[in-house]
Amino acid sequence: MLTYFYSLFWECLCCLQQKLQQHKAAAAAKQQQQQRQQNSSNRTAAAQQQQQQRQQQQQQEQQQQQQQQKKQQQQQQQHQQQRCWGIN
C-alpha cells in the first residue's frame, strides 16, 4: 500500500514538473513574441520619425527657395522702377 502511494506521489510530481516546464516554455515564447512586436514597433516609429524629419527638411528648403524667389522678384521690380524713372 505504501509503495502504491509512493509511486502515485512521484507520478504526480513528475506530472507537475512537466506542466511547469510547459508553462515556462509558453511564457518564454510569449515574451519572445512581445519582444519581436516591440522591435517592430520601434523600427516603425524610427522610420516614421525619419520620414517626418525629411518632410520638415523639404519644407524648410521650399521656404528658403520661396524667400529667394521673393528677393529676386523684388530686385527685378526695383530695377524696372529705376529704369522707368531713369535711375541707374
Residue pairs with C-beta under 8 A, 6 or more apart in sequence:
81 87
82 88
